[in-house]
């Protein structure tokens, strides 16, 4: 059985982000602007997780910021930013670029852990059944973003 078939028959856990009051709205806006060009933060809170996001054996501090989608008024989406070791600023490097996939609302994008590795789940809105369906699974590894699965319904 291939990876995608096993994944569909399994359960997995989303990366648990913890609320953090470490950053002001101004700082998180600056982080989002520097990574995505979009600076409108839609939630006052920022969330942080320590997870091996790029599957290199070392956990990184990842900041999750919710920002407004330019095309949809009622849609916000998460932006993921790697922080430096002290967790006080953006860590420069390619990882931040890899975590910024061209997601358009109302699509959701969330990291999860499965069998000891980290992946990103992409869910598309299905107007037929009024629910978000799994459409793609991505993985960051070896300095690249790799598509693991693509689903069509």
Residue frames as a rotation matrix with the C-alpha (Angstrom) as fourth column:
UNK 1
0.586 0.810 0.000 0.00
0.810 -0.586 0.000 0.00
0.000 0.000 -1.000 0.00
UNK 2
-0.202 -0.698 0.687 1.44
0.647 -0.621 -0.441 3.39
0.735 0.356 0.577 -0.95
UNK 3
-0.906 -0.286 -0.311 1.87
0.422 -0.562 -0.711 6.37
0.028 -0.776 0.630 1.37
UNK 4
-0.761 0.633 0.144 -1.30
-0.579 -0.762 0.291 8.18
0.294 0.138 0.946 0.25
UNK 5
0.042 0.786 -0.616 -3.52
-0.170 0.614 0.771 5.13
0.985 0.072 0.159 0.70
UNK 6
-0.308 -0.239 -0.921 -2.07
0.802 0.456 -0.386 4.48
0.512 -0.858 0.051 4.19
UNK 7
-0.995 -0.104 -0.001 -2.57
0.092 -0.870 -0.484 8.12
0.050 -0.481 0.875 5.15
UNK 8
-0.443 0.895 0.054 -6.24
-0.631 -0.354 0.690 8.08
0.637 0.272 0.721 4.15
UNK 9
0.316 0.548 -0.775 -6.82
0.111 0.790 0.603 5.02
0.942 -0.276 0.189 6.33
UNK 10
-0.338 -0.576 -0.745 -4.97
0.840 0.172 -0.514 6.44
0.424 -0.799 0.426 9.33
UNK 11
0.893 0.440 -0.097 -5.31
0.433 -0.780 0.452 9.16
0.124 -0.445 -0.887 11.89
UNK 12
-0.211 -0.963 0.165 -2.72
0.796 -0.267 -0.543 11.85
0.567 0.017 0.824 12.35
UNK 13
0.349 0.281 -0.894 -2.20
0.846 -0.505 0.172 14.73
-0.403 -0.816 -0.414 14.73
UNK 14
0.702 -0.083 0.708 -2.04
0.331 -0.842 -0.426 18.38
0.631 0.533 -0.563 13.79
UNK 15
-0.452 -0.888 -0.081 0.98
0.594 -0.231 -0.771 20.26
0.666 -0.396 0.632 15.10
UNK 16
0.456 0.670 -0.585 -0.13
0.880 -0.243 0.408 21.75
0.131 -0.701 -0.701 18.44
UNK 17
-0.370 -0.493 0.787 0.46
0.349 -0.859 -0.374 25.51
0.861 0.137 0.490 18.39
UNK 18
-0.047 0.268 -0.962 0.38
0.996 -0.056 -0.064 27.19
-0.071 -0.962 -0.264 21.78
UNK 19
0.794 0.409 0.450 -0.88
0.434 -0.899 0.050 30.71
0.425 0.156 -0.892 22.28
UNK 20
-0.180 -0.910 -0.373 1.94
0.984 -0.171 -0.059 33.17
-0.010 -0.378 0.926 22.84
UNK 21
0.892 0.434 -0.122 1.78
0.439 -0.898 0.017 36.77
-0.102 -0.069 -0.992 23.97
UNK 22
0.076 -0.985 -0.152 5.45
0.752 -0.044 0.657 37.18
-0.655 -0.164 0.738 23.11
UNK 23
-0.799 -0.388 0.459 4.79
0.601 -0.501 0.623 39.34
-0.011 0.774 0.634 20.05
UNK 24
-0.404 0.658 -0.635 2.72
-0.103 -0.723 -0.683 42.47
-0.909 -0.211 0.360 19.62
UNK 25
0.576 0.682 0.451 0.27
0.457 0.189 -0.869 42.82
-0.678 0.707 -0.202 16.74
UNK 26
0.745 -0.367 -0.558 2.72
-0.595 -0.744 -0.305 45.30
-0.303 0.559 -0.772 15.19
UNK 27
-0.313 -0.927 0.206 5.53
-0.736 0.374 0.564 42.72
-0.600 0.025 -0.799 15.31
UNK 28
-0.250 0.262 0.932 3.41
0.346 0.923 -0.166 39.92
-0.904 0.281 -0.322 13.87
UNK 29
0.843 0.521 -0.132 2.24
0.109 -0.406 -0.907 42.28
-0.526 0.751 -0.399 11.12
UNK 30
0.354 -0.805 -0.476 5.87
-0.881 -0.458 0.121 43.04
-0.315 0.377 -0.871 10.30
UNK 31
-0.499 -0.501 0.707 6.70
-0.292 0.865 0.407 39.32
-0.816 -0.003 -0.578 10.24
UNK 32
0.223 0.685 0.694 3.79
0.518 0.520 -0.679 38.57
-0.826 0.510 -0.239 7.91
UNK 33
0.879 0.101 -0.466 4.64
-0.263 -0.712 -0.651 41.50
-0.397 0.695 -0.599 5.63
UNK 34
0.000 -0.978 -0.207 8.29
-0.874 -0.101 0.476 40.46
-0.486 0.181 -0.855 5.36
UNK 35
-0.633 -0.231 0.739 7.34
-0.030 0.961 0.275 36.91
-0.774 0.152 -0.615 4.36
UNK 36
-0.222 0.680 0.699 4.16
0.840 0.498 -0.217 37.31
-0.496 0.539 -0.681 2.31
UNK 37
-0.881 -0.060 0.470 3.84
0.322 -0.803 0.501 40.99
0.347 0.593 0.726 1.47
UNK 38
0.123 0.977 0.171 0.47
0.179 -0.192 0.965 40.99
0.976 -0.088 -0.199 3.28
UNK 39
-0.820 -0.562 0.109 0.37
0.050 -0.259 -0.964 42.74
0.570 -0.785 0.241 6.63
UNK 40
-0.156 0.835 0.528 -3.26
-0.814 -0.411 0.411 42.68
0.560 -0.365 0.743 7.74
UNK 41
-0.961 -0.195 -0.194 -3.41
-0.037 0.790 -0.611 40.43
0.272 -0.581 -0.767 10.80
UNK 42
-0.197 0.980 -0.013 -6.89
-0.335 -0.055 0.941 39.07
0.921 0.189 0.339 11.44
UNK 43
0.730 0.367 -0.577 -6.39
0.405 0.447 0.797 37.60
0.551 -0.816 0.178 14.91
UNK 44
0.686 -0.435 0.583 -4.67
-0.627 -0.760 0.169 39.33
0.370 -0.482 -0.794 17.77
UNK 45
0.669 -0.425 0.610 -3.04
-0.341 0.554 0.760 36.16
-0.660 -0.716 0.226 19.02
UNK 46
0.164 -0.657 -0.736 0.10
-0.869 0.258 -0.423 34.55
0.468 0.709 -0.529 17.72
UNK 47
0.898 0.201 0.392 0.82
-0.358 0.852 0.383 30.88
-0.257 -0.484 0.837 18.21
UNK 48
0.005 -0.972 -0.233 4.14
-0.986 0.035 -0.164 29.08
0.168 0.231 -0.958 18.49
UNK 49
0.969 0.166 0.185 5.14
-0.197 0.966 0.166 25.42
-0.151 -0.198 0.969 18.13
UNK 50
-0.135 -0.991 -0.007 8.45
-0.884 0.117 0.452 23.61
-0.447 0.067 -0.892 18.34
UNK 51
0.709 0.406 0.576 8.42
-0.068 0.852 -0.518 20.98
-0.702 0.329 0.632 15.61
UNK 52
-0.490 -0.839 0.239 10.79
0.125 0.203 0.971 19.45
-0.863 0.505 0.005 13.10
UNK 53
0.396 0.794 -0.461 9.00
-0.282 -0.373 -0.884 21.23
-0.874 0.481 0.076 10.26
UNK 54
0.417 -0.307 -0.855 11.60
-0.908 -0.108 -0.404 20.37
0.031 0.945 -0.324 7.59
UNK 55
0.988 0.134 0.074 12.29
-0.140 0.987 0.076 16.78
-0.062 -0.086 0.994 8.71
UNK 56
0.334 -0.938 -0.089 16.00
-0.348 -0.035 -0.937 17.30
0.876 0.344 -0.338 9.33
UNK 57
0.080 -0.255 -0.964 15.98
0.681 0.720 -0.134 15.81
0.728 -0.645 0.231 12.84
UNK 58
-0.844 -0.386 -0.372 15.97
0.536 -0.583 -0.611 19.19
0.019 -0.715 0.699 14.65
UNK 59
0.188 0.969 -0.158 12.90
0.976 -0.202 -0.077 20.98
-0.107 -0.140 -0.984 16.00
UNK 60
-0.759 -0.319 0.567 12.42
0.436 -0.897 0.079 24.57
0.483 0.307 0.820 14.88
UNK 61
-0.498 0.625 -0.601 10.37
0.398 -0.451 -0.799 27.30
-0.771 -0.637 -0.024 16.57
UNK 62
-0.729 0.350 0.588 7.50
0.578 -0.145 0.803 28.05
0.366 0.925 -0.097 14.19
UNK 63
-0.742 0.514 -0.430 5.23
-0.079 -0.705 -0.705 31.07
-0.666 -0.489 0.564 14.56
UNK 64
-0.478 0.701 0.529 1.69
0.873 0.312 0.375 30.80
0.098 0.641 -0.762 13.19
UNK 65
-0.777 0.246 -0.579 0.09
-0.081 -0.952 -0.296 34.11
-0.624 -0.183 0.760 12.21
UNK 66
-0.068 0.807 0.587 -3.39
0.896 0.308 -0.320 34.51
-0.439 0.504 -0.744 10.75
UNK 67
-0.772 -0.252 -0.583 -3.57
-0.020 -0.908 0.418 37.08
-0.635 0.334 0.696 7.99
UNK 68
0.245 0.940 -0.238 -6.32
-0.260 -0.173 -0.950 38.30
-0.934 0.294 0.202 5.70
UNK 69
-0.278 -0.215 0.936 -6.68
0.792 0.501 0.350 36.85
-0.544 0.838 0.031 2.25
UNK 70
-0.840 -0.118 -0.530 -6.62
-0.087 -0.934 0.346 39.64
-0.536 0.337 0.774 -0.31
UNK 71
-0.858 0.479 -0.185 -9.47
-0.181 0.055 0.982 38.12
0.480 0.876 0.040 -2.39
UNK 72
-0.074 0.846 -0.529 -11.90
0.527 0.483 0.699 37.12
0.847 -0.227 -0.481 0.37
UNK 73
-0.077 0.105 0.991 -13.34
-0.562 -0.826 0.044 39.32
0.823 -0.554 0.123 3.06
UNK 74
0.626 0.463 0.627 -14.41
-0.775 0.281 0.567 36.55
0.086 -0.841 0.534 5.41
UNK 75
0.899 -0.344 -0.270 -11.35
0.299 0.934 -0.194 34.38
0.319 0.093 0.943 5.07
UNK 76
0.476 -0.846 0.240 -8.11
-0.876 -0.432 0.214 34.38
-0.078 -0.312 -0.947 6.97
UNK 77
0.855 -0.261 -0.448 -5.33
0.075 0.917 -0.392 31.88
0.513 0.302 0.804 6.58
UNK 78
0.815 -0.570 -0.104 -2.26
0.140 0.019 0.990 30.88
-0.562 -0.821 0.095 8.55
UNK 79
0.624 -0.779 -0.067 1.22
-0.397 -0.241 -0.886 32.06
0.674 0.579 -0.459 7.67
UNK 80
0.904 -0.376 -0.205 4.07
0.408 0.609 0.681 30.02
-0.132 -0.698 0.704 9.14
UNK 81
0.629 -0.713 0.308 7.37
-0.453 -0.659 -0.601 31.69
0.632 0.239 -0.738 10.02
UNK 82
0.411 -0.589 -0.695 10.54
0.740 0.661 -0.123 30.12
0.532 -0.464 0.708 11.42
UNK 83
0.945 -0.113 0.306 11.89
-0.267 -0.805 0.529 31.99
0.187 -0.582 -0.792 14.43
UNK 84
0.009 -0.999 -0.038 15.52
-0.530 0.028 -0.848 32.26
0.848 0.028 -0.529 15.53
UNK 85
-0.409 -0.264 -0.873 16.84
0.397 0.810 -0.431 30.15
0.821 -0.523 -0.227 18.41
UNK 86
-0.979 0.027 -0.202 15.79
0.176 -0.394 -0.902 32.70
-0.104 -0.919 0.381 21.04
UNK 87
-0.294 0.941 0.166 12.34
0.956 0.293 0.033 32.94
-0.018 0.168 -0.986 19.44
UNK 88
-0.064 0.217 -0.974 12.49
0.439 -0.871 -0.223 36.73
-0.896 -0.442 -0.039 19.16
UNK 89
-0.037 -0.008 -0.999 12.81
-0.717 -0.696 0.032 37.33
-0.696 0.718 0.020 15.41
UNK 90
0.915 0.362 -0.177 12.49
-0.365 0.556 -0.747 35.71
-0.172 0.748 0.641 12.00
UNK 91
0.093 -0.861 0.500 15.19
0.096 0.508 0.856 33.18
-0.991 -0.032 0.130 11.15
UNK 92
0.196 -0.032 -0.980 16.52
-0.890 -0.426 -0.164 34.11
-0.412 0.904 -0.112 7.70
UNK 93
-0.752 -0.550 0.364 16.69
-0.320 0.787 0.528 31.34
-0.577 0.281 -0.767 5.16
UNK 94
-0.823 0.328 -0.464 14.91
-0.404 0.238 0.883 29.22
0.400 0.914 -0.063 2.62
UNK 95
-0.826 0.507 -0.247 12.56
0.563 0.733 -0.381 27.49
-0.012 -0.453 -0.891 5.08
UNK 96
-0.405 0.701 -0.587 10.26
0.047 -0.625 -0.779 30.51
-0.913 -0.343 0.220 5.33
UNK 97
-0.484 0.206 -0.851 9.92
-0.854 -0.325 0.407 30.57
-0.192 0.923 0.333 1.54
UNK 98
-0.884 0.109 -0.454 9.09
-0.085 0.918 0.387 26.86
0.459 0.380 -0.803 1.46
UNK 99
-0.707 0.641 -0.300 6.31
0.602 0.322 -0.731 27.28
-0.372 -0.697 -0.613 4.03
UNK 100
-0.308 0.599 -0.739 4.60
-0.333 -0.795 -0.506 29.98
-0.891 0.090 0.445 1.95
UNK 101
-0.716 0.144 0.683 2.73
0.624 0.571 0.534 28.00
-0.313 0.808 -0.499 -0.66
UNK 102
-0.925 0.379 0.022 0.35
-0.317 -0.804 0.503 29.91
0.209 0.458 0.864 -2.94
UNK 103
-0.643 0.737 -0.207 -2.74
0.757 0.572 -0.316 29.03
-0.114 -0.360 -0.926 -0.92
UNK 104
-0.806 0.484 0.341 -5.90
-0.282 -0.820 0.499 30.90
0.521 0.306 0.797 -1.86
UNK 105
-0.700 0.641 0.315 -8.98
-0.303 0.133 -0.944 31.08
-0.647 -0.756 0.101 0.34
UNK 106
0.488 0.362 0.794 -11.08
-0.855 0.015 0.518 29.19
0.176 -0.932 0.317 1.09
UNK 107
0.433 -0.441 -0.786 -8.32
0.062 0.885 -0.462 26.57
0.899 0.151 0.411 1.08
UNK 108
0.881 -0.199 0.429 -6.81
-0.461 -0.156 0.874 25.52
-0.107 -0.967 -0.229 4.42
UNK 109
0.321 -0.891 -0.321 -3.15
-0.130 0.295 -0.947 24.71
0.938 0.346 -0.021 5.02
UNK 110
0.694 -0.001 0.720 -1.99
-0.717 -0.085 0.692 23.01
0.060 -0.996 -0.060 8.23
UNK 111
-0.350 -0.866 -0.357 1.09
-0.718 0.493 -0.491 21.06
0.601 0.084 -0.794 9.39
UNK 112
0.760 0.544 0.356 0.60
-0.648 0.589 0.483 17.61
0.053 -0.598 0.800 10.88
UNK 113
-0.405 -0.867 0.289 2.72
-0.889 0.448 0.098 14.74
-0.214 -0.217 -0.952 12.19
UNK 114
0.808 0.579 -0.109 2.44
-0.588 0.779 -0.217 11.23
-0.041 0.240 0.970 10.80
UNK 115
0.894 -0.437 -0.096 4.75
0.434 0.899 -0.052 8.33
0.109 0.005 0.994 11.60
UNK 116
0.323 -0.809 -0.491 7.44
0.714 -0.132 0.688 10.62
-0.621 -0.573 0.535 13.01
UNK 117
-0.717 -0.557 0.419 7.55
0.694 -0.517 0.500 13.11
-0.062 0.649 0.758 10.14
UNK 118
-0.256 0.581 -0.772 5.92
0.140 -0.768 -0.625 16.47
-0.956 -0.268 0.115 9.46
UNK 119
-0.603 0.204 0.771 3.69
0.796 0.087 0.599 17.16
0.056 0.975 -0.215 6.47
UNK 120
-0.802 0.459 -0.383 1.34
-0.357 -0.881 -0.310 19.92
-0.479 -0.112 0.871 5.35
UNK 121
-0.403 0.784 0.471 -2.28
0.791 0.558 -0.251 19.17
-0.460 0.272 -0.846 4.64
UNK 122
-0.933 0.220 -0.286 -4.03
-0.329 -0.844 0.423 21.22
-0.148 0.489 0.860 1.97
UNK 123
-0.457 0.856 0.242 -7.82
0.702 0.514 -0.493 21.14
-0.546 -0.056 -0.836 1.98
UNK 124
-0.957 0.231 0.178 -10.04
-0.015 -0.650 0.760 22.65
0.291 0.724 0.625 -0.71
UNK 125
-0.501 0.864 0.060 -13.59
-0.457 -0.205 -0.866 23.81
-0.735 -0.461 0.497 -0.19
UNK 126
-0.929 0.286 0.237 -16.07
0.368 0.629 0.684 21.49
0.047 0.722 -0.690 -1.91
UNK 127
-0.715 0.699 0.009 -19.26
-0.698 -0.713 -0.065 23.37
-0.039 -0.053 0.998 -2.80
UNK 128
-0.272 0.625 -0.732 -21.03
-0.375 0.632 0.679 20.06
0.886 0.459 0.062 -3.52
UNK 129
0.144 0.300 -0.943 -20.81
0.638 0.701 0.320 18.74
0.757 -0.647 -0.090 0.02
UNK 130
0.645 0.154 0.749 -20.08
-0.241 -0.888 0.391 22.02
0.725 -0.433 -0.535 1.88
UNK 131
0.890 -0.450 0.067 -16.92
0.078 0.295 0.952 20.75
-0.448 -0.843 0.298 3.55
UNK 132
0.322 -0.865 -0.385 -13.17
-0.941 -0.336 -0.031 21.03
-0.103 0.372 -0.922 3.09
UNK 133
0.989 0.009 0.149 -11.76
0.013 0.989 -0.145 17.91
-0.149 0.146 0.978 1.46
UNK 134
0.219 -0.972 0.081 -8.17
-0.008 0.081 0.997 16.74
-0.976 -0.218 0.010 1.50
UNK 135
0.968 0.158 -0.197 -6.66
-0.177 -0.131 -0.975 17.74
-0.180 0.979 -0.099 -1.83
UNK 136
0.476 -0.874 -0.101 -2.90
-0.119 0.050 -0.992 17.60
0.871 0.484 -0.081 -1.36
UNK 137
0.918 -0.357 -0.172 -0.18
0.242 0.162 0.957 16.54
-0.314 -0.920 0.236 1.08
UNK 138
0.630 -0.744 0.222 3.18
-0.202 -0.433 -0.878 18.33
0.750 0.509 -0.423 0.99
UNK 139
0.799 -0.473 -0.371 6.45
0.561 0.364 0.744 17.72
-0.216 -0.802 0.556 2.82
UNK 140
0.730 -0.680 0.066 9.52
-0.626 -0.704 -0.335 19.90
0.274 0.203 -0.940 3.36
UNK 141
0.731 -0.574 0.370 12.69
0.204 0.700 0.684 17.83
-0.652 -0.425 0.628 3.16
UNK 142
-0.046 -0.880 0.473 16.22
0.873 0.194 0.446 18.22
-0.485 0.434 0.759 1.77
UNK 143
-0.663 -0.268 -0.699 15.74
0.132 -0.961 0.244 21.98
-0.737 0.070 0.672 1.25
UNK 144
-0.917 0.375 -0.137 12.71
-0.223 -0.196 0.955 21.45
0.331 0.906 0.263 -0.99
UNK 145
-0.283 0.916 0.285 8.91
-0.719 -0.006 -0.695 21.26
-0.634 -0.401 0.661 -0.95
UNK 146
-0.970 -0.127 -0.210 7.69
-0.230 0.765 0.602 17.88
0.084 0.632 -0.771 -2.19
UNK 147
0.003 0.999 -0.039 4.20
-0.986 0.010 0.165 16.82
0.165 0.038 0.986 -3.17
UNK 148
-0.817 -0.257 0.516 3.43
-0.426 0.872 -0.240 13.49
-0.388 -0.416 -0.822 -1.51
UNK 149
-0.520 0.746 0.417 -0.20
0.743 0.635 -0.210 13.09
-0.421 0.201 -0.885 -2.60
UNK 150
-0.847 0.447 -0.287 -2.78
-0.516 -0.821 0.245 14.78
-0.126 0.356 0.926 -4.76
UNK 151
-0.647 0.699 0.304 -6.43
0.509 0.693 -0.511 13.84
-0.568 -0.176 -0.804 -4.46
UNK 152
-0.839 0.519 -0.161 -9.28
-0.488 -0.591 0.642 14.51
0.238 0.618 0.749 -6.86
UNK 153
-0.669 0.690 0.278 -12.93
0.115 0.465 -0.878 13.90
-0.735 -0.555 -0.391 -6.09
